[in-house]
Amino acid sequence: MTTPRPRLHAFSWDRLDDFAALVNAVQGLEGTPAAVDPAFMEERLRVPGMDAESDCLLASMDGALIGYTLLNWELPIGCVVFEGGVLPERRRGGIGGALFAWAKERGRGRGAAVARAPSPETDAELAGFLLAQGFGEVRLHDIMHWASASLPEPELPAGIVSRLFRAGDEAPLAEAQNAAFDGQWGFSPNTIEQVAYAVGLSRVTPEGVALLLDGDDVAAYCLTQTVGQAPELAGSVFMLGAHPRYQGLGLGRAALLAGMRLLLDRGVKTIELTVDAANEAAKQLYASVGYQRVNGRRWFEADLRGG
């Protein structure tokens, strides 16, 4: 009896529902607030700069999806980020290696110099796979949770006002983000189109974005997102920063508190954020308002220029 062989093929939109279910199963999201539905998966696949039918490769067997890889482009910094995996019962059969071989070739073809991929710090199997694929560990990010009973009110310097994001803020928010994170590891500059799209995602929404303004300029900002439904609604700080012109004034802390307040007002009880483990100043800020480290995410990198 011949053993069926997996088939590798491009993503197609008629498999969207199946693909969302596959992502949940591969990433262990089933039954959690972070589980994705087809509508949110479509949002993810329509991010500006991504072409799902060219940037997502699926593996199937007897018509059922068993694995995938999805490419997230960060070409301004010469990088492509690999996302994906294989169903647990189908691992160790070479499917992941075949998916990554395609992903490397696709990244190389579009001019990416390096490929990066994340792994939970406790996932020794995934880390071992990445090492076997020619990746090396380059970074550790701490994942921190907040679940305190109270939240301080933000203190704003004279002339700084706090309000929600609204139409027309896309360009100054993009400028503030790019200035705040310029040169930091893993940050690829955002276009105005990308910022507008991110703010409009169903898990973010303009009502989840706190801005601190000096006139028309964004001095600091906090983008938040929610997953799940009440009473299991969970929140996270998606992006936080202060424009370099306004650093040293405590606006990072003020923006963080303003964003967290938006989450609490929506019924969130716990808040998650991720920070570079080497960024001691940011970690001290988060600890000062009650965040505690709960786990981490390791980042691996491979050079694509050597063939």
TIVO-6082 format. One record per residue: residue number from 1; residue in one letter; z, x, y of N, C-alpha, C in turn. Coordinates in steps of 0.02 Angstrom, whole numbers. Example, Ala and Ser with C-alpha at 12.3 -4.5 7.8 and 13.67 -1.06 7.14 Angstrom:
2
{1, "A", {390, 660, -284}, {390, 615, -225}, {390, 660, -165}} {2, "S", {354, 642, -112}, {357, 684, -53}, {394, 645, 2}} 
//
This chain:
307
{1, "M", {0, 42, -60}, {0, 0, 0}, {0, 44, 62}} {2, "T", {-47, 32, 107}, {-54, 73, 167}, {-2, 52, 219}} {3, "T", {32, 102, 248}, {82, 88, 299}, {46, 77, 365}} {4, "P", {60, 21, 401}, {26, 8, 465}, {41, 65, 514}} {5, "R", {-9, 82, 554}, {-1, 134, 605}, {5, 101, 673}} {6, "P", {47, 129, 716}, {53, 100, 784}, {-12, 110, 823}} {7, "R", {-24, 63, 867}, {-83, 67, 910}, {-61, 77, 982}} {8, "L", {-91, 125, 1017}, {-77, 137, 1087}, {-131, 103, 1129}} {9, "H", {-109, 65, 1179}, {-158, 29, 1220}, {-129, 16, 1289}} {10, "A", {-172, 5, 1337}, {-151, -7, 1406}, {-114, -74, 1412}} {11, "F", {-69, -76, 1460}, {-35, -139, 1477}, {-88, -189, 1501}} {12, "S", {-77, -252, 1485}, {-119, -306, 1512}, {-72, -363, 1533}} {13, "W", {-91, -398, 1584}, {-46, -448, 1613}, {-31, -506, 1566}} {14, "D", {-74, -518, 1517}, {-59, -572, 1470}, {-1, -554, 1423}} {15, "R", {22, -491, 1424}, {79, -470, 1383}, {143, -463, 1426}} {16, "L", {143, -490, 1486}, {200, -481, 1531}, {265, -504, 1500}} {17, "D", {267, -564, 1471}, {329, -590, 1442}, {352, -544, 1385}} {18, "D", {306, -524, 1343}, {324, -479, 1288}, {349, -412, 1314}} {19, "F", {317, -388, 1367}, {337, -324, 1395}, {407, -327, 1424}} {20, "A", {424, -381, 1459}, {492, -388, 1485}, {543, -388, 1428}} {21, "A", {528, -422, 1374}, {573, -423, 1316}, {579, -353, 1286}} {22, "L", {524, -316, 1284}, {526, -248, 1257}, {570, -203, 1299}} {23, "V", {562, -207, 1365}, {603, -166, 1410}, {677, -180, 1399}} {24, "N", {695, -243, 1394}, {765, -261, 1382}, {791, -232, 1317}} {25, "A", {750, -235, 1265}, {771, -210, 1200}, {776, -134, 1199}} {26, "V", {727, -100, 1228}, {727, -27, 1229}, {783, 1, 1271}} {27, "Q", {795, -30, 1329}, {845, -5, 1375}, {915, -33, 1362}} {28, "G", {923, -76, 1312}, {988, -104, 1296}, {1013, -152, 1348}} {29, "L", {968, -190, 1380}, {987, -235, 1433}, {998, -307, 1410}} {30, "E", {982, -321, 1348}, {989, -390, 1323}, {1061, -413, 1329}} {31, "G", {1070, -473, 1356}, {1137, -501, 1363}, {1178, -474, 1419}} {32, "T", {1149, -433, 1462}, {1185, -405, 1519}, {1157, -434, 1584}} {33, "P", {1195, -430, 1639}, {1169, -455, 1703}, {1105, -419, 1725}} {34, "A", {1095, -356, 1702}, {1037, -317, 1724}, {974, -333, 1685}} {35, "A", {977, -378, 1635}, {918, -395, 1597}, {862, -419, 1643}} {36, "V", {801, -399, 1628}, {744, -417, 1670}, {709, -478, 1642}} {37, "D", {685, -521, 1686}, {644, -577, 1665}, {571, -560, 1685}} {38, "P", {523, -599, 1661}, {453, -583, 1676}, {438, -582, 1751}} {39, "A", {470, -625, 1790}, {457, -627, 1862}, {478, -562, 1895}} {40, "F", {538, -537, 1877}, {560, -473, 1907}, {518, -415, 1880}} {41, "M", {499, -418, 1817}, {457, -365, 1789}, {391, -362, 1826}} {42, "E", {363, -419, 1843}, {301, -419, 1882}, {311, -386, 1950}} {43, "E", {368, -400, 1982}, {382, -367, 2045}, {382, -291, 2037}} {44, "R", {414, -267, 1984}, {417, -196, 1971}, {348, -166, 1960}} {45, "L", {305, -203, 1928}, {239, -177, 1910}, {189, -182, 1968}} {46, "R", {207, -217, 2020}, {162, -224, 2078}, {186, -184, 2138}} {47, "V", {231, -137, 2127}, {254, -93, 2181}, {193, -57, 2212}} {48, "P", {189, -53, 2278}, {132, -18, 2308}, {124, 53, 2280}} {49, "G", {63, 69, 2262}, {48, 134, 2233}, {46, 135, 2158}} {50, "M", {67, 81, 2126}, {65, 77, 2052}, {10, 29, 2031}} {51, "D", {-27, 49, 1980}, {-76, 6, 1948}, {-55, -2, 1875}} {52, "A", {-22, -58, 1860}, {9, -66, 1794}, {-40, -57, 1737}} {53, "E", {-102, -78, 1745}, {-150, -73, 1690}, {-173, -2, 1678}} {54, "S", {-161, 42, 1727}, {-177, 113, 1719}, {-116, 156, 1709}} {55, "D", {-58, 132, 1732}, {3, 173, 1734}, {54, 154, 1681}} {56, "C", {37, 108, 1638}, {83, 87, 1585}, {46, 86, 1518}} {57, "L", {71, 124, 1470}, {42, 126, 1404}, {91, 94, 1354}} {58, "L", {65, 51, 1311}, {106, 15, 1263}, {90, 41, 1192}} {59, "A", {141, 36, 1150}, {132, 48, 1078}, {147, -17, 1042}} {60, "S", {104, -36, 996}, {115, -98, 959}, {101, -87, 885}} {61, "M", {129, -131, 845}, {118, -130, 772}, {113, -202, 748}} {62, "D", {58, -217, 716}, {46, -286, 693}, {51, -336, 751}} {63, "G", {29, -314, 810}, {29, -357, 869}, {93, -360, 908}} {64, "A", {148, -333, 880}, {213, -334, 914}, {224, -269, 953}} {65, "L", {249, -275, 1014}, {261, -216, 1055}, {322, -179, 1028}} {66, "I", {316, -113, 1023}, {372, -73, 996}, {390, -14, 1041}} {67, "G", {351, 0, 1093}, {367, 55, 1137}, {323, 54, 1199}} {68, "Y", {343, 93, 1249}, {303, 96, 1311}, {321, 158, 1351}} {69, "T", {277, 176, 1396}, {294, 223, 1449}, {262, 198, 1513}} {70, "L", {299, 203, 1567}, {278, 178, 1633}, {285, 236, 1683}} {71, "L", {233, 247, 1723}, {233, 302, 1770}, {249, 277, 1840}} {72, "N", {298, 310, 1872}, {317, 295, 1940}, {296, 355, 1983}} {73, "W", {249, 345, 2029}, {219, 401, 2065}, {259, 421, 2127}} {74, "E", {271, 485, 2133}, {302, 514, 2192}, {260, 574, 2214}} {75, "L", {196, 561, 2224}, {148, 614, 2237}, {159, 652, 2302}} {76, "P", {190, 622, 2354}, {204, 663, 2413}, {248, 724, 2398}} {77, "I", {288, 721, 2344}, {327, 780, 2324}, {301, 808, 2258}} {78, "G", {240, 790, 2240}, {208, 818, 2181}, {240, 798, 2115}} {79, "C", {267, 738, 2112}, {307, 718, 2053}, {284, 651, 2025}} {80, "V", {293, 644, 1960}, {286, 579, 1927}, {348, 570, 1883}} {81, "V", {378, 510, 1886}, {438, 495, 1848}, {419, 451, 1788}} {82, "F", {438, 474, 1729}, {424, 437, 1667}, {481, 389, 1653}} {83, "E", {463, 328, 1636}, {510, 277, 1614}, {485, 249, 1548}} {84, "G", {529, 233, 1502}, {505, 202, 1441}, {549, 216, 1381}} {85, "G", {521, 205, 1322}, {559, 215, 1260}, {527, 176, 1203}} {86, "V", {560, 182, 1145}, {537, 150, 1084}, {594, 111, 1054}} {87, "L", {579, 55, 1023}, {631, 15, 990}, {671, 59, 942}} {88, "P", {737, 50, 939}, {779, 94, 896}, {754, 100, 825}} {89, "E", {732, 46, 796}, {711, 47, 725}, {643, 81, 715}} {90, "R", {608, 96, 770}, {542, 128, 765}, {543, 201, 790}} {91, "R", {602, 226, 806}, {606, 295, 832}, {598, 345, 775}} {92, "R", {588, 408, 796}, {580, 465, 751}, {516, 460, 709}} {93, "G", {468, 424, 733}, {404, 419, 697}, {346, 448, 735}} {94, "G", {361, 482, 791}, {308, 513, 831}, {280, 470, 886}} {95, "I", {304, 408, 891}, {276, 362, 942}, {294, 386, 1012}} {96, "G", {357, 404, 1021}, {379, 428, 1087}, {341, 489, 1109}} {97, "G", {329, 536, 1063}, {291, 596, 1079}, {220, 579, 1100}} {98, "A", {189, 531, 1066}, {121, 512, 1083}, {119, 479, 1153}} {99, "L", {168, 437, 1167}, {171, 406, 1233}, {180, 458, 1288}} {100, "F", {223, 507, 1276}, {235, 558, 1326}, {175, 605, 1334}} {101, "A", {139, 617, 1280}, {79, 659, 1285}, {28, 626, 1332}} {102, "W", {20, 561, 1324}, {-24, 524, 1369}, {2, 526, 1440}} {103, "A", {67, 516, 1449}, {97, 515, 1516}, {88, 582, 1551}} {104, "K", {97, 636, 1514}, {88, 703, 1544}, {15, 712, 1567}} {105, "E", {-32, 692, 1524}, {-102, 701, 1542}, {-121, 658, 1602}} {106, "R", {-95, 597, 1603}, {-108, 552, 1660}, {-78, 581, 1724}} {107, "G", {-16, 606, 1721}, {15, 636, 1779}, {-23, 697, 1803}} {108, "R", {-43, 740, 1756}, {-81, 800, 1774}, {-147, 781, 1807}} {109, "G", {-179, 729, 1781}, {-243, 708, 1807}, {-240, 683, 1879}} {110, "R", {-183, 656, 1898}, {-175, 632, 1967}, {-145, 684, 2013}} {111, "G", {-134, 744, 1987}, {-112, 799, 2030}, {-37, 809, 2035}} {112, "A", {2, 777, 1991}, {74, 789, 1991}, {89, 858, 1964}} {113, "A", {133, 894, 1996}, {152, 961, 1974}, {209, 959, 1923}} {114, "V", {252, 909, 1929}, {309, 903, 1883}, {317, 831, 1861}} {115, "A", {345, 824, 1801}, {365, 758, 1776}, {440, 758, 1769}} {116, "R", {471, 702, 1786}, {543, 695, 1780}, {559, 632, 1739}} {117, "A", {616, 635, 1705}, {638, 578, 1665}, {714, 576, 1664}} {118, "P", {744, 517, 1670}, {817, 511, 1669}, {843, 496, 1599}} {119, "S", {907, 512, 1588}, {940, 495, 1525}, {1014, 483, 1539}} {120, "P", {1043, 430, 1512}, {1116, 423, 1517}, {1150, 485, 1490}} {121, "E", {1203, 508, 1523}, {1234, 571, 1503}, {1263, 568, 1432}} {122, "T", {1274, 509, 1406}, {1303, 502, 1339}, {1250, 494, 1285}} {123, "D", {1186, 491, 1304}, {1132, 479, 1256}, {1105, 546, 1230}} {124, "A", {1137, 573, 1179}, {1117, 637, 1152}, {1048, 633, 1119}} {125, "E", {1032, 576, 1089}, {967, 568, 1056}, {910, 574, 1106}} {126, "L", {916, 539, 1163}, {864, 541, 1214}, {859, 611, 1244}} {127, "A", {917, 641, 1258}, {916, 709, 1285}, {881, 757, 1238}} {128, "G", {895, 751, 1173}, {863, 794, 1124}, {788, 782, 1122}} {129, "F", {767, 720, 1128}, {695, 705, 1130}, {662, 738, 1189}} {130, "L", {693, 731, 1248}, {664, 760, 1309}, {659, 836, 1303}} {131, "L", {710, 867, 1276}, {708, 940, 1267}, {651, 959, 1220}} {132, "A", {641, 920, 1168}, {588, 934, 1120}, {518, 924, 1151}} {133, "Q", {515, 883, 1204}, {452, 871, 1238}, {438, 922, 1293}} {134, "G", {480, 973, 1298}, {469, 1025, 1348}, {503, 1014, 1414}} {135, "F", {549, 965, 1417}, {587, 952, 1478}, {652, 994, 1477}} {136, "G", {676, 1012, 1537}, {740, 1045, 1543}, {784, 1007, 1591}} {137, "E", {849, 1008, 1580}, {895, 972, 1624}, {900, 1007, 1691}} {138, "V", {893, 967, 1746}, {892, 997, 1813}, {944, 965, 1860}} {139, "R", {970, 906, 1843}, {1014, 872, 1891}, {1060, 824, 1855}} {140, "L", {1117, 812, 1884}, {1163, 761, 1860}, {1181, 715, 1918}} {141, "H", {1176, 650, 1907}, {1197, 600, 1956}, {1258, 564, 1928}} {142, "D", {1308, 555, 1971}, {1367, 516, 1953}, {1355, 442, 1967}} {143, "I", {1377, 400, 1921}, {1376, 328, 1931}, {1447, 306, 1945}} {144, "M", {1458, 273, 2001}, {1525, 254, 2024}, {1530, 179, 2031}} {145, "H", {1589, 152, 2019}, {1601, 80, 2024}, {1658, 67, 2074}} {146, "W", {1651, 11, 2109}, {1703, -14, 2154}, {1725, -83, 2130}} {147, "A", {1789, -93, 2124}, {1816, -158, 2105}, {1885, -167, 2135}} {148, "S", {1892, -149, 2198}, {1957, -153, 2232}, {1971, -224, 2256}} {149, "A", {2032, -233, 2278}, {2053, -300, 2300}, {2035, -313, 2373}} {150, "S", {2026, -261, 2413}, {2012, -271, 2484}, {1961, -220, 2507}} {151, "L", {1931, -236, 2564}, {1880, -193, 2593}, {1893, -185, 2667}} {152, "P", {1897, -122, 2692}, {1909, -113, 2764}, {1850, -139, 2804}} {153, "E", {1862, -156, 2866}, {1809, -177, 2911}, {1777, -114, 2941}} {154, "P", {1710, -114, 2949}, {1677, -56, 2979}, {1696, -47, 3052}} {155, "E", {1702, 15, 3073}, {1716, 31, 3142}, {1653, 60, 3173}} {156, "L", {1629, 28, 3226}, {1566, 47, 3257}, {1577, 80, 3325}} {157, "P", {1544, 137, 3338}, {1548, 168, 3404}, {1518, 121, 3457}} {158, "A", {1535, 132, 3519}, {1507, 93, 3574}, {1431, 98, 3574}} {159, "G", {1398, 41, 3583}, {1325, 40, 3587}, {1291, 28, 3520}} {160, "I", {1327, 32, 3466}, {1298, 21, 3399}, {1314, -50, 3377}} {161, "V", {1263, -86, 3356}, {1273, -155, 3333}, {1251, -161, 3260}} {162, "S", {1281, -207, 3224}, {1266, -218, 3154}, {1233, -287, 3146}} {163, "R", {1179, -288, 3109}, {1147, -352, 3092}, {1105, -345, 3029}} {164, "L", {1082, -401, 3003}, {1039, -401, 2944}, {968, -378, 2962}} {165, "F", {933, -354, 2912}, {863, -338, 2918}, {824, -401, 2936}} {166, "R", {773, -393, 2977}, {728, -448, 2992}, {657, -422, 3002}} {167, "A", {609, -466, 3001}, {539, -446, 3008}, {530, -405, 3071}} {168, "G", {494, -350, 3065}, {484, -304, 3120}, {526, -240, 3114}} {169, "D", {575, -241, 3068}, {618, -182, 3058}, {589, -132, 3008}} {170, "E", {531, -148, 2978}, {504, -106, 2925}, {492, -34, 2948}} {171, "A", {459, -26, 3005}, {441, 41, 3028}, {503, 83, 3048}} {172, "P", {549, 56, 3088}, {608, 97, 3104}, {653, 111, 3044}} {173, "L", {655, 64, 2994}, {694, 77, 2934}, {661, 133, 2893}} {174, "A", {595, 132, 2887}, {560, 185, 2851}, {571, 252, 2885}} {175, "E", {569, 254, 2951}, {579, 316, 2987}, {649, 343, 2976}} {176, "A", {699, 299, 2978}, {769, 319, 2968}, {780, 344, 2896}} {177, "Q", {752, 309, 2847}, {759, 331, 2777}, {729, 400, 2766}} {178, "N", {667, 409, 2790}, {633, 472, 2779}, {667, 530, 2814}} {179, "A", {694, 516, 2873}, {730, 569, 2909}, {797, 585, 2875}} {180, "A", {831, 534, 2852}, {897, 545, 2822}, {893, 585, 2757}} {181, "F", {841, 575, 2718}, {836, 607, 2652}, {785, 662, 2649}} {182, "D", {757, 681, 2705}, {705, 733, 2705}, {730, 796, 2671}} {183, "G", {692, 819, 2621}, {709, 882, 2587}, {759, 876, 2531}} {184, "Q", {789, 817, 2520}, {838, 810, 2467}, {802, 802, 2399}} {185, "W", {834, 828, 2347}, {803, 827, 2281}, {787, 756, 2259}} {186, "G", {726, 747, 2235}, {706, 684, 2207}, {684, 631, 2257}} {187, "F", {686, 646, 2322}, {667, 595, 2371}, {595, 604, 2391}} {188, "S", {556, 551, 2383}, {487, 549, 2405}, {482, 503, 2465}} {189, "P", {452, 526, 2520}, {449, 486, 2581}, {419, 417, 2568}} {190, "N", {448, 367, 2602}, {426, 298, 2594}, {377, 278, 2649}} {191, "T", {326, 242, 2630}, {281, 214, 2680}, {311, 148, 2706}} {192, "I", {285, 125, 2762}, {308, 61, 2789}, {294, 5, 2739}} {193, "E", {237, 8, 2705}, {220, -43, 2655}, {270, -42, 2598}} {194, "Q", {291, 16, 2576}, {339, 21, 2521}, {407, -7, 2541}} {195, "V", {428, 8, 2603}, {492, -18, 2627}, {490, -94, 2632}} {196, "A", {436, -121, 2659}, {430, -193, 2665}, {432, -226, 2596}} {197, "Y", {399, -195, 2547}, {399, -223, 2480}, {468, -220, 2449}} {198, "A", {502, -163, 2457}, {569, -155, 2427}, {618, -207, 2455}} {199, "V", {615, -218, 2521}, {661, -266, 2552}, {648, -337, 2529}} {200, "G", {586, -351, 2510}, {568, -418, 2488}, {578, -432, 2414}} {201, "L", {601, -382, 2376}, {613, -393, 2305}, {667, -446, 2295}} {202, "S", {662, -484, 2241}, {708, -539, 2230}, {780, -515, 2222}} {203, "R", {790, -455, 2198}, {858, -430, 2188}, {885, -396, 2251}} {204, "V", {842, -384, 2300}, {865, -353, 2363}, {870, -407, 2417}} {205, "T", {814, -429, 2443}, {807, -479, 2495}, {833, -454, 2563}} {206, "P", {803, -477, 2618}, {827, -456, 2684}, {901, -472, 2696}} {207, "E", {927, -524, 2662}, {998, -542, 2671}, {1044, -491, 2638}} {208, "G", {1016, -444, 2601}, {1057, -392, 2570}, {1050, -324, 2603}} {209, "V", {1020, -322, 2662}, {1008, -259, 2697}, {1045, -259, 2763}} {210, "A", {1093, -213, 2770}, {1132, -207, 2832}, {1104, -149, 2873}} {211, "L", {1091, -163, 2937}, {1067, -112, 2983}, {1117, -100, 3038}} {212, "L", {1127, -37, 3057}, {1164, -19, 3117}, {1114, 6, 3167}} {213, "L", {1111, -27, 3224}, {1058, -15, 3273}, {1085, 15, 3338}} {214, "D", {1046, 60, 3365}, {1055, 85, 3433}, {993, 64, 3471}} {215, "G", {996, 8, 3505}, {936, -21, 3535}, {890, -44, 3479}} {216, "D", {827, -18, 3481}, {779, -35, 3429}, {779, 15, 3372}} {217, "D", {818, 68, 3377}, {818, 120, 3326}, {869, 105, 3271}} {218, "V", {850, 117, 3209}, {896, 111, 3153}, {937, 176, 3149}} {219, "A", {1001, 170, 3164}, {1045, 228, 3162}, {1072, 240, 3091}} {220, "A", {1083, 186, 3054}, {1107, 191, 2985}, {1089, 125, 2950}} {221, "Y", {1091, 127, 2884}, {1069, 69, 2846}, {1101, 69, 2777}} {222, "C", {1104, 10, 2747}, {1128, 3, 2679}, {1088, -52, 2645}} {223, "L", {1049, -34, 2595}, {1011, -82, 2555}, {1052, -97, 2492}} {224, "T", {1064, -161, 2479}, {1102, -181, 2420}, {1058, -225, 2376}} {225, "Q", {1078, -232, 2314}, {1043, -278, 2269}, {1093, -311, 2222}} {226, "T", {1073, -368, 2196}, {1115, -404, 2148}, {1076, -416, 2084}} {227, "V", {1112, -421, 2029}, {1081, -438, 1965}, {1125, -490, 1931}} {228, "G", {1093, -533, 1890}, {1130, -584, 1855}, {1142, -646, 1896}} {229, "Q", {1184, -689, 1870}, {1202, -752, 1903}, {1278, -760, 1902}} {230, "A", {1304, -795, 1953}, {1375, -808, 1956}, {1395, -847, 1892}} {231, "P", {1453, -833, 1863}, {1505, -788, 1886}, {1496, -716, 1863}} {232, "E", {1438, -699, 1834}, {1425, -632, 1809}, {1383, -591, 1858}} {233, "L", {1381, -612, 1921}, {1340, -577, 1971}, {1368, -508, 1984}} {234, "A", {1325, -458, 1978}, {1344, -388, 1991}, {1303, -361, 2049}} {235, "G", {1331, -314, 2084}, {1298, -287, 2143}, {1293, -211, 2140}} {236, "S", {1248, -185, 2180}, {1242, -112, 2185}, {1218, -93, 2254}} {237, "V", {1237, -33, 2276}, {1210, -4, 2337}, {1147, 33, 2317}} {238, "F", {1091, 8, 2339}, {1025, 32, 2319}, {1006, 95, 2357}} {239, "M", {1019, 96, 2423}, {1006, 154, 2464}, {1049, 151, 2526}} {240, "L", {1076, 209, 2545}, {1121, 213, 2602}, {1106, 278, 2640}} {241, "G", {1104, 274, 2706}, {1092, 335, 2744}, {1103, 325, 2818}} {242, "A", {1108, 381, 2853}, {1113, 381, 2926}, {1060, 429, 2953}} {243, "H", {1027, 409, 3005}, {976, 452, 3037}, {1010, 516, 3061}} {244, "P", {978, 574, 3051}, {1010, 637, 3072}, {1034, 638, 3145}} {245, "R", {1000, 600, 3188}, {1022, 598, 3259}, {1091, 567, 3267}} {246, "Y", {1112, 527, 3216}, {1174, 490, 3222}, {1226, 512, 3170}} {247, "Q", {1213, 565, 3135}, {1261, 588, 3086}, {1321, 620, 3120}} {248, "G", {1379, 615, 3088}, {1440, 641, 3117}, {1479, 589, 3157}} {249, "L", {1454, 528, 3160}, {1486, 474, 3198}, {1521, 423, 3153}} {250, "G", {1521, 435, 3088}, {1551, 387, 3042}, {1508, 328, 3026}} {251, "L", {1443, 332, 3042}, {1399, 274, 3032}, {1381, 265, 2958}} {252, "G", {1382, 319, 2918}, {1370, 311, 2847}, {1423, 267, 2816}} {253, "R", {1485, 280, 2833}, {1540, 240, 2807}, {1535, 168, 2832}} {254, "A", {1519, 159, 2897}, {1514, 92, 2925}, {1458, 53, 2893}} {255, "A", {1400, 85, 2880}, {1345, 51, 2848}, {1363, 32, 2776}} {256, "L", {1397, 78, 2742}, {1419, 64, 2673}, {1463, 2, 2672}} {257, "L", {1513, -1, 2715}, {1559, -58, 2716}, {1523, -122, 2735}} {258, "A", {1475, -118, 2782}, {1437, -177, 2801}, {1395, -203, 2743}} {259, "G", {1364, -158, 2706}, {1325, -178, 2648}, {1368, -207, 2593}} {260, "M", {1425, -176, 2581}, {1471, -202, 2530}, {1496, -271, 2548}} {261, "R", {1508, -283, 2612}, {1530, -349, 2634}, {1477, -401, 2618}} {262, "L", {1413, -385, 2626}, {1360, -432, 2609}, {1363, -450, 2536}} {263, "L", {1377, -401, 2493}, {1382, -414, 2421}, {1442, -458, 2405}} {264, "L", {1499, -443, 2435}, {1559, -482, 2422}, {1550, -554, 2445}} {265, "D", {1516, -563, 2501}, {1504, -631, 2527}, {1458, -671, 2481}} {266, "R", {1420, -637, 2439}, {1375, -671, 2392}, {1409, -683, 2324}} {267, "G", {1472, -664, 2318}, {1510, -677, 2257}, {1515, -620, 2209}} {268, "V", {1492, -560, 2229}, {1496, -501, 2186}, {1569, -477, 2182}} {269, "K", {1591, -458, 2123}, {1659, -432, 2113}, {1660, -356, 2103}} {270, "T", {1608, -330, 2073}, {1604, -258, 2062}, {1538, -231, 2091}} {271, "I", {1541, -170, 2117}, {1483, -140, 2150}, {1472, -70, 2120}} {272, "E", {1410, -55, 2106}, {1391, 10, 2077}, {1348, 49, 2126}} {273, "L", {1354, 115, 2125}, {1308, 158, 2161}, {1300, 223, 2123}} {274, "T", {1248, 259, 2139}, {1233, 323, 2108}, {1230, 377, 2161}} {275, "V", {1258, 435, 2147}, {1260, 490, 2195}, {1248, 556, 2159}} {276, "D", {1214, 601, 2192}, {1204, 668, 2164}, {1272, 700, 2152}} {277, "A", {1283, 724, 2092}, {1348, 754, 2075}, {1365, 814, 2118}} {278, "A", {1313, 846, 2148}, {1325, 904, 2190}, {1340, 886, 2262}} {279, "N", {1335, 822, 2280}, {1345, 800, 2349}, {1419, 782, 2359}} {280, "E", {1460, 833, 2372}, {1532, 822, 2377}, {1550, 777, 2436}} {281, "A", {1515, 784, 2492}, {1531, 744, 2551}, {1522, 670, 2536}} {282, "A", {1466, 653, 2504}, {1453, 582, 2488}, {1504, 556, 2437}} {283, "K", {1520, 597, 2388}, {1569, 576, 2338}, {1637, 563, 2369}} {284, "Q", {1656, 605, 2416}, {1721, 595, 2451}, {1720, 531, 2492}} {285, "L", {1663, 517, 2524}, {1656, 454, 2562}, {1666, 394, 2515}} {286, "Y", {1633, 394, 2459}, {1638, 337, 2413}, {1708, 330, 2385}} {287, "A", {1738, 386, 2368}, {1806, 384, 2341}, {1855, 357, 2393}} {288, "S", {1841, 370, 2457}, {1887, 349, 2510}, {1890, 274, 2519}} {289, "V", {1839, 238, 2494}, {1840, 165, 2499}, {1852, 133, 2431}} {290, "G", {1867, 175, 2379}, {1888, 147, 2315}, {1841, 155, 2257}} {291, "Y", {1786, 191, 2265}, {1740, 202, 2208}, {1769, 253, 2160}} {292, "Q", {1756, 241, 2095}, {1776, 288, 2043}, {1717, 301, 1997}} {293, "R", {1712, 363, 1974}, {1658, 381, 1929}, {1670, 348, 1861}} {294, "V", {1616, 318, 1833}, {1621, 287, 1767}, {1576, 320, 1716}} {295, "N", {1521, 347, 1737}, {1476, 384, 1692}, {1425, 421, 1735}} {296, "G", {1373, 445, 1703}, {1324, 484, 1740}, {1254, 476, 1711}} {297, "R", {1206, 503, 1749}, {1136, 503, 1727}, {1109, 574, 1735}} {298, "R", {1084, 601, 1680}, {1056, 668, 1681}, {980, 663, 1695}} {299, "W", {955, 709, 1735}, {883, 711, 1750}, {852, 772, 1718}} {300, "F", {794, 761, 1687}, {757, 814, 1653}, {689, 822, 1688}} {301, "E", {662, 882, 1685}, {600, 897, 1720}, {555, 941, 1677}} {302, "A", {490, 929, 1680}, {441, 971, 1646}, {386, 990, 1694}} {303, "D", {364, 1052, 1690}, {309, 1077, 1731}, {242, 1054, 1701}} {304, "L", {201, 1020, 1739}, {138, 995, 1714}, {80, 1043, 1728}} {305, "R", {93, 1096, 1765}, {39, 1140, 1787}, {17, 1188, 1732}} {306, "G", {60, 1196, 1681}, {42, 1244, 1630}, {1, 1217, 1573}} {307, "G", {-21, 1155, 1579}, {-62, 1126, 1526}, {-22, 1093, 1471}} 
//
